[in-house]
Amino acid sequence: MDYNTAIAELETLLARLQEVPADIDQLHARVARAEAIIAGCRAQLRGAEEALAKLGETEE
């Protein structure tokens, strides 16, 4: 999933989390999904940071 799609899904999940969930299972599933998306976004950001750091090393 690309970063922008992930952020959009996180925004949707956040809106749903702010609603009163039908049951604890729905709440748990939404939180678990959000955690997974956040982990993926963090990995993408780390990859971008590493690529920029390498680019900076080659220019020095």
Buried (B, 14 or more C-beta within 10 A) or exposed (E): EEEEEBEEBBEEBEEBEEEEBEEEEEBEEBEEBBEEBEEEBEEBEEEEEEEEEEEEEEEE
